Every structure is written in C-alpha cells, then in structure tokens.
Amino acid sequence: MLAIPLALLLYVFKLYKLEQPAFFTLACMVFAGFAISYWLPFRYKETFVILLSLAGAFVLLSPLFAGLVIAAGLGFFAIIRTNIAFRWRALAMLAILVACMYIRGKLGYAPLEGFWPVLGAIFMYRMIVYMYDVKYNKIPLRIKDYLSYFFLLPNYYFLLFPVVDYQTFRKGYFKRDIHTVAQQGVWWIFRGTTHLLLYRVVYQWQGSFSPPAYPVAVSVITKSVFAYMLYLRVSGQFHIIAGMLCLFGYDMPETNRKYFLARGINDLWRRINIYWKDFMVKIVYFPAYFKLRKLGTPKAELLSTLLVIVVTWLLHAYQFFWLKGQFHLTVTDGLFWAILGFFMLVNVWFEYKYKKRPQVPGWQTRLKYGLQVLATFSFMAMLWSLWSANSLSDWIVFLRTGSEP
C-alpha cells in the first residue's frame, strides 16, 4: 500500500517532467531504496541507507565531484574526531573554510566549478549545527551518525536544502512505526509535487498581465503576487526532501506550514521555513537571549530578534556565495531584510506588550483573522517584488509602469 502511491508519483514525475532529468533518477533511487530497506533487518537498515547515499553521489554527480565531496567529508570528520581542545578543532575547520572560500571566489578554478555548490549545500549550514552540538551537547562522535547526517541522498540534487537539525534527525530515527512515518513521507512528497506543479502555472502566468493590455495597477498587483507565489518551488522541494527522508525511518518535522495564511510577519517567520527558524533559534536567538536577559525581557527579546535578522541576511549572502560564486549584498536585498526586520521587531514588542488573549468565537474574530491574512500577504507580495528586482531603480520603474526594465 505504500509502494502504490510511490509508483503513481513516479508516473507523475515522468509525465510532467517535474524538475530536471536527474530528479527522476533520484526519485527512482529513493523509492527503490525504500522498497529494499523496508525488508531488511533493523540492524542493517541504516548501513544500507548510508551505502545507498554514498553510491548515489556517483550516480547524480560526476565521479570526480562525488569522490572529492566524500573525501572532504571524511577529512572534516577526522579533524572533529581528534582529541585536541574543541577551540583548536573549530579553528582548523574555520581555516579550511577560509581557504575554500578563497579558492572558490578568487582563483576560480574552472574544472571544480560544479563541485563548490555541492560542497556548500552539504556542509555550509549543517556543519554549524554539528559543531554546536559537539561543543554544547557532547554528542558521541560516531562515523555512522556523521555519514547518515551529512550525506543525504536528496542533497546531491537539491542544492537549496533545508537546515536539518542533527539532534532532531538522530532522535527521530524509527521513533515511530515505519508505516506511519513512511505514510507521512508519501503525503509530503505528494504535497510537494502539487506545489511544484502550481509553481509551473504561476511561472507561466507571471508575464501575462503587462501593459498596455492591462492597467498599470493591475499589472503591478498581479506580478507582485505571482513573484511571492514563486516561493512554491522552495516549499515544494523542501516537502519532497523531508518526505524522502521519512521513507527511510527518519521522522522529520514539517518544513513549511500554510505560509500564505500567516496572520502577521512573525507568524509568517514561524511558518515559511520552519527548519531555518529552528536553526536561528538554536544557534543565535537562545544564546543571545540568555546573555542579554539581565537587561530585561523586552530588551533581550528585541536585541536577540535583531541579531537573528542580521545573521539571516548575512547567511543568505553566504549561501549565495557557495551556489553562485559571489556574495549577494545588494541595495534591494538590504532593504528587504531591513523592512522585514523592522516589522518583526514591532511584532515582538506588541506580542510582549499585549499578551495573547483568548479568541472569542464569532464572525468578528473570523473577519479579523481574514483581514490580517490579507494584509500580511499583500505586504509580503509587495516586499517580495522589491527583493526580486535587480536594483532599486528597476523596482521604481516597475511600480510606475508595471513592466520590468
């Protein structure tokens, strides 16, 4: 009963040519691997998944890139596994990071151009989480746990990858019955597929409402809405990734939750990329908050939130560097995070000042909720159009004419 919907999903992938051709190869490997893993004795299941993932690197990547990524990962583990003080291990990893960034950004060695995005996609964020847990949570440094966490089969194709938390990943392994977890995975893959198909429709329609066929106001509104809805591709991919991990017994939490129905900026932050929100809370917000709480709760919350916004902005630029080879620090990018951050801080203040009161059932409450959703969606659509523009002047031209320069 689990194999039937997976076979139907494969048919949909093939029929609609979902994503790039390598995605269908990935899906075949994951679904076939699930069918084999299901029947294996429990003590062999994770070893099989690790071997499948390592072998999958040579299928989805070139042999050179696959070998380099695996060798780099093993080298990183060898450094982390040494018995020297943690600060020296962290400095060694930092030195390697700086050297890799220098080679990636300055030397531009052409034969390795396709290698750096894969290396960054696997290690740029999850290594931060792993090193944090090594220092503060004293996790056991076992090669099997390390390989299963970093060398995730979908990551070779999906370079934009959710920030999977190490402890959540390890603690969720066969935490519940495999049928329940795998069925959840099937459902999330299906949900992600609908997002990607809807994204295709939005992508095709976004240029259809241009002047002079439509008024400028209509063109600006529709194009802004469609620009915001293009995030469906990210949420669709993230759902498929989490669903594929669930098939192998990793009970992953939801990646996105009805983010178009958010009723405020902070509510949107909690819904649109849940893994990123948890990553920022763990690595930035809580450490900052506990150091600043002597200033008082409101100041600690505001300053910690401000730090989260700044770090998020910089880490997005850092991610863009690994994927594209240059830091994405533009005026429109800075304005986007500044405006979004300002309203997040305002929301934090209001949430502290006016504690949540129990909702009174009735049409007034439903109307208020609907207006809040509409206002949040409208605000984000306009802000997203700013973020999508190549420059501030291009965005102003778009607002005046309804056409992209």
N, C-alpha and C positions, 0 to 999 in steps of 0.2 A: 504493500500500500504506500510505502514511502518512495519506492522506485518509480511507480506510475506517474506521479506529478513531476518527478525529476525528468523522466523521459519526455513528458509533454513540454516542459520548459526548454529542453534541448531542441525540440521541434520549433518552438517559437524563436529561439535564438537563431536557428538556421534560416527560418522562413523570413524573418525581418532583418537578417544580417546585423544583429544587435552588436554594437561596438565594433572593434577591429577584428579581423580574422583570428588573431591569436586568442581572443576571448573565447571563441568556440572551442579551441584546443584546450584552454584552461578548464572550461566547464566540463568537457569530456573527461579530463584527468581527475577533477574533483569528484564528479558523480561516480565514475568507475572506481576510484579510490574508496569512496564511501561504501560501495557495494562489497568490496573486498574487506575493508576494515570492520564492517558490521559483523562478519562471521568469524573474525579472528578471536582467539582467546584474549582476555583483557590485558594480560602481561605483554602481549605483542602489539597491541593496538597503536600506542604512541610511537613506538620504534618504527612501525610501518609508515605512519604519517610523516615522521621526520625523513625517512629514506625517500618517500614519495616527493616531499618538498625539495630535497636536495637534488633528486633526479630531475624534477620539474624545471629546475633552473637551467639545465642543459637543453631542455625542450623549448622553453619560452624565451631564452636568451641565447646569444652566441656562445659557443664553448669557451672562448677567451673570457668574456664578461662573467659567465657563470663561475668559472674557476677563480677569477680574481675576487668576486664577491664572497665566495665561500672561504677563500684563503684569508681575506681581510677579516671576516667574522671570527675565524679561528684565532687569528693573531690578536684581535681585541680581547677575546676570552682569555688567552694566555696571559695578557697583561693584567687583566682584572683578577685573575686567579692567583697571582703571586702573593706572597706573604708579607710584602713590604707595606708600610703605612698607607692608609687609603689616600691621603693627600698626594703622595707620590704617584700612585696609580692614576689619580684624577689628572695630575699634571702631565703624565705621559699621554693620556688619551687626548688632553687638550692640545698638546704639541702635535700629535698626529692629525688632529682636526685642522689646525692652522696650516700644516704642510699640505694637506689635501686641498684645502680651500685655495692656497696659493697656486698649486698646480692647476686646479680647475679654473681659476679666474685669470691668472696671469700667463701661464705657459701655453694653455690651450692646446694640449697635445691631441691632435685630431683623431688618431686611432682609438682613443679612450673616450671620445665624446659621448657615446651611448652608455658608457659604464657609470659615469658620475651620477646621473639621475637615479639609477637603480640603487647604488650605494647609499645615496642620500635618503631615498624613500624608505629603505630598510632601517637605517641606523640614526638618522638625524634627530628624531624625537624619542624613539623607544630606548635609545641608549641613555638619554637623560633620565627617563623613568627607571631604567635598570640600575644605573649608578646611584640614584637617590635611594632605591630600596636596598642596595648593597650597603650603603652607609648607615641609613637610619633604621631599617627593618631587619638587618642582619640575615638576609636570605641565604640559604645554602647555595654555594656556587657549584652547581652540577651541570655538566656539559649537555645532558639530555634536556634539562629545563631551558637552558640557554638556546639550544638549536631550535626547540619547538616554538620558542617565543619570537625569535628574530627571523628565522627562515620560514615564513608563512607563504604557502604556495600562491595565493592570490596576489601577493605583493610584487611578484615579478612582472605582472601585467599592470596592476593598478598602482601607478606611482604616486597618485594622490590617495593616501591611505589614512584611515582613522588612527588616532593615537591610542593603541591598545594598552591598557594598564597591565603591568606584569602580574601583580598580585591577583587582580580580578581574573586574568587569563588562567593562572595556575590553580587558583581555588575553585574556578568554575568547571574544571575538567571532570566530567562524569559526576557532577554534583547531583544531578537529577537523572531520572530514567532516560536512556538514549532515545527512546521513541518520542518522548515529549520534547526533548531538546532538538532532535532532528526534524520533527514536525514544525517546530518554531523556525528552524533554519529554512525549510521549504517555503514557509509562509513569507519570510523576509526576502528570499530570493524572488518570489513572485511579486511582492510589493515593490522591490527594486526594479524589476522588469517593467512594471506599469509606469514607474517614474521615468525610466529611460525612454519608453515609447511616447509618453506625454511630452518629454523634453524634445523629442524629434518634431512633434507637431508645433510646439512653441517656437522652436528654432526656425522652422519653415515659415511661420506666420509673422515673425517679428518685423520683417521688412515690408509687410503688405499694406501698412496703414501710413503711407507717406503722402505729403502734399505733392501736387495740388488736388489729388483725388479726395483727400480728407482734410478737414480744418487742422490748423497747427495744434490747437489744444488737444484734439482727438489723437493726433499723431504722437504728441509728447506723452500723453497719459498711457496709451496702449503700448508704446515702445518701452516706457519705463516699467510697466507691469511685466511685459514679456522678458525684459532684461533681468528682473528679480526672479522670475519663474525659471530662468535657465539654471538656477541652483538645483533644480530637479535632477540634473545629471549627477551632481555630487551626492545628493541623498540617495539616488538610485544605486550608484556604485557602492556607497557605504552599506546599504542594506544587503546587497548581494555579497559583499565581503564578509559581513557578520554572519549571514546565513550559511555561507560555505564553511566557516569555522565551526558553526553549530553542528553541521553534519558529522564532524569527527569527535563530537562529545564536549567541545568547549562551549560552556553555557554563557554566551556573550550577551551583555545587556543591549538594549535598543540603541541605535546610533542617532536617529532623528525622530522627533515626535510631533507631528502635525504643526510644523513651524509656521505655516501660513495662517494658522488660527491663534497665534500668540496675541495676548491682550496688552502687551507692553514690551518695552525694549529689553528689560531684564528677563521677562518671561520668554522672549524670543531667544535670548542668550542661553537659557536653560533647555531649549527645545531643538535649536537648529543644528548643533553639533555637540551632542552630549559627551562624547569622548574627549573633545577638546576642553569643554567646560570642566570636566573632572580632572583633566591633566593640569589645567591652570589652578584649580582649587588646591590640588595636592602639592604642586611644585612651587607655586607663587603665593596664592592667597593665604592659606593657613600659616605658612612660615612667617609671612609678613604680619599677619593679623596678631599672632601670639607675641611678636616682638613689639608691636605698636599698641597693644591694648592698655598699656599703662597710661596712654594719652586719653583714654576713654573710649567707650564702644563706638560712638558715631565717627570719631576721627579715625579710629583704627579701621573701620569698615570702608570709609571713603578712601583713605590712603591705600589700602590693600586693593580695592577695586581699581583705583587709578593705576597702580603698578601692574595689575593684570592687563589692563588696556594697552599700556605701553609695551609690555613684554609680548603680548599677542601681535601687535603691529610689527615689532622687530622680528619675531619668529616667522611671521608670514613672509617678510622680506628675505629671511634666511632660507626658508623653504623654496622661494622663487629662485634663489641663487643656485641651489642644488639642481633644480629642474631645468632652469634656462641658462645658467651661467652668469647671471648678473643680479644684483640686489634691486628689488622693486621698491624704490623710495621716491615716489612722485608726489607732486602737489596734490593731485586728486586723491591719492592713497592716504596722504597725511590728513587731508580734510575729512575723508570718510571716517577714519578712526577717531579724529578729534571730535567730530559732531556726535558720532555714536557714543564715544566715551562720556561726553558731557551729559547726554540724556541718561546714560546708565548711572552716573553719579547722582543726578537728580532723582532717579527712581530709588536708589539706595537710601537717599535722605528721606524721601516720602515713606518708604517702607519702614524706616526706623521711627519716624515721627508719628506716623499714623498706622499703628499696628493693624494687621488684617482683622477685620471684624467679620463675624459670621454673616453669610449672604442670606438675605430674606427672599424666599421663593416668590416668584411673581413675574409679571410681564416687564416691570421696570428693571429688574435685575437682568433679564434676558436681553432687553433693549440696550442696557448699559454695556453688557458684555459684547454685543454685536458692534456697537459703535467703537468700543476700544479695539476690537479686532480690525475693523475697517480703517481706523486711524493709524494703527501700527503698520498694517500692510501698505497703506498709501505712503506713509513716511519712509518705509524701507524701500519701496519701489523707486521713489524719487532719489533717495540717497544712493541706491544701487546704480542708478543711471549715472550719477556723479563718479562713482568708483569705476564704472565701465568705460568712462571717457578717457581718451588719450591725454587730454590736458584740460585745464580749467576753461581755456578759451573755446575749445571744442564743445565742452558741455554747455557753455553760454550760447553758442551758435545753435546747438540742438534745442535749447529751450525757446529760442526766438523763432526758429524756422521749422522745427520738427524733423529736420533732416540731419544725418551725420555728415560731417565735413569729409 
